[in-house]
């Protein structure tokens, strides 16, 4: 799995760098594999100053990776910052 | 949670319904929030497909006698007239006022799209704010619906059916696993397609740079994109067209914009990785998460995390070392379990487990510092991180670079440092703002915590503001003082004025009246009819009037009608950037004149153009018809002393 992850990361980097090279002088300032097949990159450019974060999620997803919306309230509707959002991992596991 | 992005637009009122997502929300197949008219949603189907779709929906309530009535809402502020369904997903109670008629019923939950929900009446209450049973629902009944509700008896059967019909995709809504609303769609079938008009977004929303969040679909992947904005020198944001182009270049065929502005947030493995424009993370109503449900595994490698790669030497660098298992889940480690070294060896460096301190670097050139972490025990793969450390900035940028303000005004300063890499490329550097030395020449004011505070003076004062970071400087010219008011329009006639309603259903009329005026021979009476149209309606006086150089304050006399409308101005700077400002957040005064004055933003490329003054309503229930008088539109300029 590690080797597959590294290969995918390399492939993604090559794709992204070709995109970056063609597009407005973007610099990759952070790059991480954050789950099997899932990559996070932070891009910056100086003119105009812009920061962009990109997460690439493969489709279809393996069953161990789950996309789900969640509500902001811990008990129904409401508003929460990310660290306090209910992750609903038990419910997601039952999907 | 491996990662998350903010989701739909939502209510931010101080009402009990704050945090109500505006559009579609389906979670684990359960319908929680209805689609917002014509707005798109990102949809996940149970077969694993992810797509973007708009929906038409119908919602009906079948009564015991077989007749049907429309259902007017789901988990949202109840309408003045009709039925609104509350499910346990909303919360503990309906939050309605005392005296509200409510049907409490058991139900075969969960509520799913296109599947009838069978209810059995338990009780009809008139207490309001009923408890929503975990195995049932509450139907809030208002207006004529309340009398229908009062005729029901315990054990009466009811049925709710909410049908979703996809408008631009083909699938069975019963197969929806999850959905989250947003809008507008910005890519369609490999082409840029900014669908603001179809989804009820304004042109200015499209054309103004904002922080943005979007999702894009490729053949083999879903992309989440978060763009920081409203932070000069760091990140300005993107227009919707720029965002669409970015996603298209990244290989996406379809893409959807989500809520942005201060809501734009990207959360990755335990931390917010972007810089939200409010200066802190905004609590949001819903989010899209990626969960990693692989079973936990032992640590196989280490990872070094830092928020940036480019630093001014001597600046404390946040640096965290964590363990990663084979499925990239992060696990915390004690610094005692690790050996951390840096190359090249720099005397005096230290790391406390959270922050790396490097002493100031000598010379002119940046140096690459490689941080290597190895475990003291175990076989986890070591990690390295390369930092680029600059002895001083190559360029310092101060914004605004020209400040023209009345006495006593405060202006927030943005200072960014750029470092030249060995390949001649410029990179933004992180630095400690406390290290910046500010100098003010001329008696124009002072700098306090990165904010310029203009002096209190009755004369025109000119000066220079200088920021100094390790011998590299940036300057801004400053002019403080008030010279005079210049009249932009007397409203004695309609010359140069155009009246526009938005949307087209909003009727706007104008006439010059001479009976009620503040100055000159007349005043402009703007009549508006906001009874028809969507949620956002505006009545504008379009002027397109260039403002004189040095314009710093705008003033106008307004004879209110007590309607509560929002009163704003729309300006454009010399580069074409739009600026919206409030004259009054509510026209609450009635049958009297008020002088409204606002400070214009400083440091923008001049000349500014006053495009329009407009009344606006943004809530559905604001269906007012009225008339407001305007007179004596003036601009205040600060002189140059010449």
Interface residues (C-beta under 8 A of the other chain):
Chain A: X1 X2 X5 X15 X16 X19 X22 X23 X25 X27 X29 X30 X32 X33 X34 X35 X36 X38 X40 X42 X44 X46 X48 X49 X50 X51 X52 X53 X54 X55 X56 X57 X58 X59 X60 X61 X64 X65 X66 X67 X68 X69 X70 X71 X72 X73 X75 X76 X77 X78 X79 X80 X81 X82 X85 X87 X88 X89 X91 X92 X93 X94 X95
Chain B: X1 X2 X3 X4 X5 X7 X10 X12 X17 X18 X19 X20 X21 X25 X26 X27 X28 X32 X44 X48 X49 X50 X75 X88 X89 X90 X91 X92 X177 X178 X179 X180 X217 X218 X220 X221 X222 X223 X224 X225 X226 X227 X228 X232 X233 X234 X235 X236 X237 X238 X246 X249 X250 X251 X265 X266 X267 X268 X269 X272 X273 X274 X275 X281 X282 X283 X284 X285 X286 X287 X288 X289 X290 X291 X292 X293 X294 X300 X303 X308 X309 X310 X326 X327 X328 X329 X416 X418 X425 X426 X427 X428
